[in-house]
């Protein structure tokens, strides 16, 4: 434990302190400078773009995938229907065998009933107890066969109803799936139309990339013009450079006096004498 404190743990603590100070410095920079504003603006713009895309293109693609996944439910219905069809085939085959057997039972009842009737007509005093028991047994067996056939038919009818309901459910699923696909195709077409209209629009509030680039260029140009104007404003109060004027020529007092006496103005050239 002591080695951890003196060794690697101490280095880890220093690293954590450095990271914490870096995070605090970044937070101060973001808060005190325009960088934080730029980051917030970038985040809002990105968030708006993401929301716009998610609410339209991404959402439609997601719904299309959900509709396509309905094929799994269709496959399950197909499996259930196939099982019902196979079971119905077996039940109907068994019903056919039962009906064939029942025909034999009914024929046996008819034969024994005919024999008993013949004996009673031809020899009324004969003991027919055994014949009656045989007829009674055949009749009971035939009735049980009728009940079994009725139960088998009821079972078949219920399974047919189930198979029919499954087929109807699959048909409704297919119809609904097609309607949903058509609706999504219509929505997708509307999104494309909106995108085309947005590209053609001259709305200054347009959030497209082109509009944002144009706005950024205008902002940069404005900043450049401001910087230029700053230089002009600073120069307004700057000390002006005084131009060095040439020294005035020294006056010739004697010449001025002579010219004065001759009646000419100061600094005028002496008149030329006219030769006679």
C-alpha positions in Angstrom: 0.0 0.0 0.0 2.8 2.3 0.9 4.6 1.6 -2.4 1.4 2.3 -4.3 1.2 5.7 -2.6 4.8 6.6 -3.2 4.9 5.2 -6.7 2.3 4.7 -9.4 -0.6 6.0 -7.3 1.2 9.3 -6.9 1.7 9.6 -10.7 -2.0 8.7 -11.3 -3.1 11.4 -8.9 -0.9 14.0 -10.7 -2.4 12.9 -14.1 -5.9 13.3 -12.6 -5.2 16.7 -11.3 -3.8 17.8 -14.8 -6.8 16.4 -16.5 -9.1 18.2 -14.1 -7.3 21.5 -14.6 -7.5 21.1 -18.4 -11.2 20.5 -18.2 -11.7 23.6 -16.0 -9.6 25.7 -18.4 -11.6 24.5 -21.4 -14.8 25.3 -19.5 -13.5 28.8 -18.7 -12.5 29.4 -22.3 -15.8 28.3 -23.6 -17.7 30.5 -21.1 -15.5 33.6 -21.5 -14.9 33.6 -25.2 -16.9 33.3 -28.4 -15.6 29.7 -28.8 -18.4 28.6 -26.5 -20.9 30.3 -28.6 -19.6 28.7 -31.8 -19.7 25.3 -30.1 -23.3 25.9 -29.0 -24.3 27.1 -32.4 -22.7 24.0 -34.0 -24.5 21.7 -31.6 -27.9 23.4 -32.2 -27.4 23.2 -36.0 -26.3 19.6 -35.8 -29.2 18.8 -33.6 -31.7 20.5 -35.9 -30.2 18.6 -38.9 -30.4 15.3 -37.0 -34.0 15.9 -35.9 -35.0 16.9 -39.4 -33.4 13.8 -40.9 -34.7 11.4 -38.2 -38.3 12.7 -38.4 -38.4 12.1 -42.2 -36.0 9.9 -44.1 -34.7 7.8 -41.2 -38.2 7.3 -39.7 -39.6 6.2 -43.1 -36.7 3.8 -43.6 -37.3 2.4 -40.1 -41.0 1.9 -40.8 -40.3 0.2 -44.1 -38.1 -2.2 -42.2 -40.9 -2.8 -39.7 -43.3 -3.6 -42.5 -40.8 -5.9 -44.2 -40.5 -7.7 -40.8 -44.2 -8.6 -41.1 -43.1 -11.3 -43.5 -42.0 -13.2 -40.4 -45.6 -13.2 -39.2 -46.7 -14.3 -42.6 -44.3 -17.2 -42.5 -45.7 -18.2 -39.1 -49.2 -18.1 -40.5 -48.2 -20.2 -43.5 -46.7 -22.8 -41.1 -49.9 -23.0 -39.0 -52.1 -23.3 -42.1 -49.9 -26.1 -43.5 -50.2 -28.0 -40.2 -54.0 -27.6 -40.2 -54.2 -28.8 -43.8 -52.2 -31.9 -43.0 -54.2 -32.6 -39.8 -57.5 -32.1 -41.7 -56.3 -34.5 -44.4 -55.6 -37.1 -41.7 -59.0 -36.5 -39.9 -60.9 -36.8 -43.2 -59.1 -40.0 -44.1 -60.0 -41.4 -40.7 -63.6 -40.3 -41.2 -63.7 -42.2 -44.5 -62.5 -45.3 -42.8 -65.1 -44.9 -40.1 -67.9 -44.4 -42.6 -66.9 -47.5 -44.5 -66.9 -49.5 -41.2 -70.2 -47.9 -40.3 -71.8 -49.1 -43.5 -70.8 -52.7 -42.5 -72.3 -52.2 -39.1 -75.6 -50.9 -40.5 -75.7 -53.8 -43.0 -75.2 -56.2 -40.1 -78.1 -54.6 -38.2 -80.2 -54.8 -41.3 -79.4 -58.5 -41.8 -80.0 -59.5 -38.2 -83.2 -57.5 -38.1 -84.4 -59.2 -41.3 -83.5 -62.7 -40.0 -85.4 -62.0 -36.7 -88.4 -60.8 -38.5 -88.4 -63.8 -40.8 -88.2 -66.2 -37.9 -91.0 -64.5 -36.0 -93.2 -64.6 -39.0 -92.5 -68.2 -39.9 -92.3 -69.7 -36.5 -93.9 -67.4 -33.8 -93.4 -69.9 -31.0 -89.6 -70.3 -31.6 -87.4 -68.9 -28.9 -85.5 -65.9 -30.5 -83.8 -64.6 -27.4 -80.3 -65.2 -28.9 -81.3 -63.6 -32.1 -82.6 -60.5 -30.3 -79.3 -60.2 -28.3 -77.3 -60.4 -31.5 -79.4 -57.7 -33.0 -79.2 -55.6 -29.9 -75.4 -55.9 -29.9 -75.2 -55.0 -33.6 -77.5 -52.0 -33.1 -75.5 -50.7 -30.2 -72.3 -51.0 -32.1 -73.9 -49.2 -35.1 -75.1 -46.4 -32.8 -71.7 -46.0 -31.3 -70.3 -45.8 -34.8 -72.8 -43.0 -35.6 -71.7 -41.1 -32.5 -68.0 -41.5 -33.4 -68.6 -40.3 -36.9 -70.6 -37.3 -35.6 -67.7 -36.4 -33.3 -65.2 -36.8 -36.1 -67.2 -34.5 -38.3 -67.5 -31.9 -35.6 -63.7 -32.1 -35.0 -63.1 -31.7 -38.8 -65.5 -28.7 -38.9 -63.7 -27.0 -36.0 -60.3 -27.5 -37.6 -61.6 -26.3 -40.9 -62.9 -23.2 -39.2 -59.4 -22.7 -37.7 -57.7 -23.1 -41.0 -60.2 -20.7 -42.6 -59.6 -18.1 -39.9 -55.8 -18.5 -40.4 -56.1 -18.0 -44.1 -58.3 -15.0 -43.6 -55.8 -13.6 -41.1 -53.0 -14.1 -43.6 -55.0 -12.4 -46.4 -55.7 -9.4 -44.2 -52.0 -9.3 -43.2 -51.1 -9.3 -46.9 -53.6 -6.6 -47.7 -52.5 -4.4 -44.8 -48.8 -4.9 -45.6 -49.5 -3.7 -49.2 -51.4 -0.7 -48.0 -48.6 0.2 -45.5 -46.0 -0.1 -48.3 -48.1 2.1 -50.6 -48.5 4.6 -47.8 -44.8 4.7 -47.1 -44.0 5.1 -50.8 -46.4 8.0 -50.9 -44.8 9.6 -47.8 -41.3 9.0 -49.3 -42.4 10.8 -52.5 -43.7 13.7 -50.4 -40.3 14.0 -48.7 -38.6 14.1 -52.0 -41.0 16.8 -53.2 -40.3 18.8 -50.0 -36.6 18.5 -50.6 -36.9 19.7 -54.2 -39.1 22.7 -53.0 -36.5 23.5 -50.4 -33.7 23.5 -52.9 -35.7 25.9 -55.2 -36.7 28.2 -52.3 -35.0 31.5 -51.9 -36.1 31.9 -48.3 -33.3 33.6 -46.3 -34.3 31.4 -43.3 -33.4 28.3 -45.4 -31.4 25.8 -43.3 -29.7 24.2 -46.2 -25.9 24.0 -46.4 -25.7 26.4 -49.2 -27.7 29.0 -47.3 -25.4 28.6 -44.2 -22.3 28.9 -46.3 -23.6 32.1 -47.9 -24.4 33.5 -44.5 -21.0 32.6 -43.2 -19.3 34.3 -46.2 -21.4 37.4 -45.6 -20.4 37.5 -42.0 -16.7 37.2 -42.8 -17.0 39.9 -45.4 -18.7 42.2 -42.8 -15.9 41.6 -40.3 -13.3 42.4 -42.9 -15.1 45.7 -43.8 -15.3 46.5 -40.0 -11.6 45.9 -39.6 -10.9 48.3 -42.5 -13.2 50.9 -41.1 -11.5 50.6 -37.7 -8.2 51.6 -39.3 -9.9 54.6 -40.9 -11.5 55.7 -37.6 -8.2 55.3 -35.7 -6.5 57.6 -38.3 -9.0 60.4 -37.7 -7.4 61.4 -34.4 -3.8 60.5 -35.3 -1.3 63.5 -35.5 -1.2 64.8 -39.1 2.2 64.9 -40.9 3.2 68.6 -41.4 4.7 69.2 -44.8 8.0 71.2 -44.7 7.4 74.5 -46.5 10.3 76.1 -48.5 11.7 79.2 -46.8 10.4 82.4 -48.3 13.0 84.3 -50.4 14.9 87.1 -48.7 13.5 90.5 -49.6 15.8 92.9 -51.5 15.1 96.1 -49.6 17.1 98.3 -51.9 15.4 97.0 -55.0 12.0 97.5 -53.3 12.9 101.1 -52.6 14.1 101.9 -56.1 11.0 100.3 -57.6 8.9 102.4 -55.2 10.6 105.5 -56.4 10.0 104.5 -59.9 6.3 104.1 -59.1 6.1 100.3 -59.2 4.5 98.1 -56.6 6.5 96.0 -54.1 8.2 92.9 -55.5 7.4 94.1 -59.1 10.0 93.9 -61.8 11.6 97.2 -62.9 10.1 98.7 -66.0 12.0 98.5 -69.2 12.9 102.0 -70.6 11.4 102.6 -73.9 14.1 103.7 -76.4 13.2 106.8 -78.4 
